[in-house]
Amino acid sequence: MKRGKSKTVGYILALFFGGLGAHLFYYGKYLRGILYLAFSWTGIPILLGWIDMFFIHKWHQRYLESQENSSKFLQEKSLQSITPRVEKTRPEKVESEKSVLSYRENEMMFYREEEIILPEYAHLKTPSYIKEEIQQIKKSFKPKDLNRPVIEISLHTRETYFMEDSIKYANQMGVKTEFVPLQVYWTTFRDLDEKQKKWYLYWRHQTLKGNYLDTDLSYVILFAYELINYTFNQNAAFNVSMMVRLQQAYKERIPNLDRYLSEWIRDMLIELNEVELARKWGLGADPYYHTDFYQIFKAHEKDISRIPIKEWQKVIRGYSETNFFEMNKQKVYATFKEALKLFQKINIEEGLDLEKAWFEQEKKTATYYLFKSAVIGRNVGSRVIEYTEYVPTEYFYNEITALFRVSENVTRLCNGVKRQIKANEELLPPNFKKRLLEEMKSKKVYEIDEDVGIKSRFSHVVTDKIEEKGSQIPPKPNETLETKTANNDSNKSWITELDGKQVEVLKQRHQAFLSEFSSDEQDEDKSTEREIKAMSNVEKTKLDISERPTITLSDDDVDVEGFLSSLTEEEIEFISTFSSKRRRIDVVNDEIREKGIPAAVFINEINTKAEEYLDDVFIEQIGDDYVINEELVCVLEEIERSKAI
């Protein structure tokens, strides 16, 4: 009887005769052994032989596995050789043996494939080149004649090793065991110790039965690798369906998993030339937002208010979160949901098609590099895809932004706050704001102050005298401009001195700007009845502006004109650089520093004046930017207008 190899002998050969490659010949690694023997005179193979001692255990395990496979093969061959005689003598026993073999085959398939395949993907077929590649790997598993020395040269990579191991473990059922943590990038079977391997096989078995146990990301990724390599199962319909089930089961429990699985599902469908199905998984999506808003819209077109808020946030433009919004975020979102319902209802009543108004077709071509960040054994390369995409129109972005701004304004009114932010209500149906406020009151979405009414942030005050612009705050003590300037100069030498005539010019410009914000509450004829004469005593600048109704914030405790008049020329020049309403902090700091002024001090001075006259800061710091307060954009627009005159 032939004796097997001994692990101890392998260690002894590597330790004492490793320089001659004896341990390599012992384990059948003939080519490498010949190289050791050929270069033994250099002494290097001796060191390599000692290093190989760390691999003796692995080599011995493979030897034992090959012996086991060979034994099974011989047993099957022996059974086949005696079958014809059995058929002649005992036909009843043959039928019994066939049924036993059939039972064993069914037992190997420890899951029901048809129960896992989703109807949407049932028609998918596996490409022939993938099937052929899997068959080639399976052929390499055939037992070899260990009695005859053979020199083999094979090239293996991490990916090919994975595919071989996956095929080897494909039909292994798991037994109940305890969870063992696993945190490995590009996970393969060879990264698992025995306990981790037992857990993976048990978890995979339970997953196939529909029992999605809590586990680590690396285990799910390992199963995903088996599916995209077609090594666990060669049916494309099953593999894609199982990937979708994994994504749905774990996207909430393991947030980082979704960004991998969604892309790999898309890539599997692209490889199968299923472009329309791939759209659902990100084909044609904006790479920054990773979303196709048209697909989201189509999924909720009967009730767009059911679209998640996080998706709407991605399409709202030019909005800086106000202090009110931060304090009442959930209320604003609740109002926005109601605004969407009302908006869709009105459009349906008027027979308008939101899809046509909001989306337009574009022919696009994109190159996709498939299965990025995955262990993939076959050469997949890239695919150039041509497709028709439905992209949002500019009208869509503007209308949604107007809806959101109006929603905040209505929320303010419902909470007794009169100050409003600017919203382009012309894009919305007539009297939309009023109807939305009534809806909020009738549905009682949240507690509402019943005494509030709709009042624009800008209200008309027709007056002959600017001083009659009512404010309930007691007037400040008289202070001459010279005294004010002197005080400023004593502490801040960098502030430009203004004379009285310059202040009057600024006031006149401010009045001209404010008059442009007149709402439709007053007749146009009435608003143009009064005119003022040009100021003849202004030396440097002469303005010829007809008198129009001045505008003031509806809040009684703010004074826009007073704030504008308090600004210095340097401050006005600085504010006018915020044409886009925001600027990067580092750029602003560099500009102000060149003038020898600390940026924080300069901006704080502007905000101090804003708090004094407007009861709010004017320039906010949001992330890496300085941003004009959303509620006070009118000041910026006035300065821009006055500079253009």
Steps between C-alpha positions, in 0.01 A plus 500: 500500500637836401571732788413869488733794544596629844496866593793440737711362219417810296626729777823297546574503127443878481719563804801282414475445125302808390797632306473197271121532463434164668178618665374626164557166330328337797181702439512470120622854425759373252572811297568711806707217649717485188561876528605463866734217406650691206582804714592313818862603460403863569362420847183700433276189473595410858340823623202446270459148633470633855243754382306219332451340842221753553316349200546131584164492684311639199674269257424202718131595519481517120671164477239347732216658298640361174529159661137520608384602152703216347344251739148619411580474131624142535190406698270645233695323228477172690124547544458564128697185413272272703172665398443293181523172695261631761250595231498144372464328834305736728290763316308591816822604674599716201179700530568544870855626438377743232249649741772538763727680253212723391431588862865589552499729195193681632664529838799672337268773372416629846285790374209537260620710209153571362391658830790748493471614136298822473245527213667816369824311437367151417578540127872567547736253335865435583740581212672193352851634562431513874374141502805382305736672741334336800524158331872549436555566871298194595710282268812599692351328807532152345717268716856453381705183502723555803712192422643664189716812539370788288636852464219757476529873438190700586441870554274586790380836624291604795197501269557155350564351843172654614307350209642155569419523871149629429423206271644265761275636779193566284309191613599503865219552746574675827428376850389731778793681658582828673570824319869589462591859396672555165642827374695437177525695175446299178394198704582149371468156657871499577454800729272294727615284787309181581250668733431782254457249219246301704303818575505605135367165380229506767407863428491435123282194555254701711499785248404263220208388715388864543636541853727807476707485820697798629859475385803705397534682168788273393285184509232656278768626262646148478163357393459786252837405347374143456190628322670741261761233413224241431702247702231427759224463242525529122147636448495875428135531608587353840818704550342837422191419709713393796704820477179704505375308803828564681481871418143529628567298816817679613493855356361638828701281736832543317485847337839475324390182322245663268754703305676177403203274432301756298796563269576128461135420421511775238824355358358146489203631298725703269709189433177318413401789265195582714527879470145582610528284812840656573341847509325405822840436658675820398563485126506863389490631857675822597838375632501762779151444634481137386133528424275505196222736607281398207492143626414626849224719355353212298494280808290764686326686216155440652604679819827694475479593869612143572841564344752505789610842621867405447429474126328840485794657684725409207296705250430814708727776374642817648362448847698576815347358813368779721504509878123449496541191284758352737260547792190376312639255245238230547215752478637639172528148360141425606380817326703412191330159483160671510618752239592214265157340545321829434724582205437161336127527567479842331697377198268201460194728523646725230594202279874569513755220463783531753714243320502707180565824687771361726697263276647495152670226297873493432701248301808403698803276470691380803794267564462269799794314652331195644530353849730761650625412852407133448695175484407391148672211323389556140611779272202737494667824392264787418177557308392800293126549550268719291171585663222757520486687827222715643670796665338770715438834330604836639131572559487193726787620719359852525147383577608255772721769655206744499277234659751443778550869570124560511470203736742665741314830474168329578662320792621836629150645477354196676745560783432872534819613322430779254843522340502319165777379269495575128309251287419512130126450543434587135606146411223355716122498445317825591440551873693181571647636822157596633351163410792317662454697822132409503589134444741505791238651727225261392713184528667615822832345397651665806394759752425831327446848628142564381543877512764516231425615150693521179719803497784561261843572639489819293207731571417832332541820697407800286635809668616851434756484773744219551490560874135390508600139432359362823719324751396428854858501625586828673731710283868480582667803666607758248848451393673714243678329217821674599479355854412157366787511254740622762406219733545250222835644403630479855450126504500401131725715287412290197136624476449754226358832616169604345371855479138598527452540127621145434254367757215684330602352164498149649159560655364613167638190329357277767156655460517448124588132550237436763229646285560226242371237741146638506246214501169491318306600810505867389388635164780596266334829426497585867861405547619740230297804605769645718836607376798660664732748340866439436727607783664818374746531787680172435841588363650169390189301400166624373199269487177563312261235636121519509351441842352151544366326806781410735530144622562387852511164667165410651674440833471806717843457657721519191629794301643410160565859399679573824727199447584603144579854612730375775728312260832648395619504140745219572225291653270568204780410259566178691132399508468564126754219436238247615328491160429127542395552866796295626878505486773270626636594842866461404462729197320768702755483781788547254336802337429677829840412644669686212341819633649439843162425655413186697222332304312392812496857631387643167209258458408528866462877455250444217309243704493730802327767292263238357403386849443861601274590206372164369502288813702231320851432371563589135794271411494143627772236502370173351761228450788645298303803378383841612133522400259794485208440738218361287255738667707808421587450134316825420790699643743336260267566206469867597875543512538334159233728357648818647844416356346461155351850504 
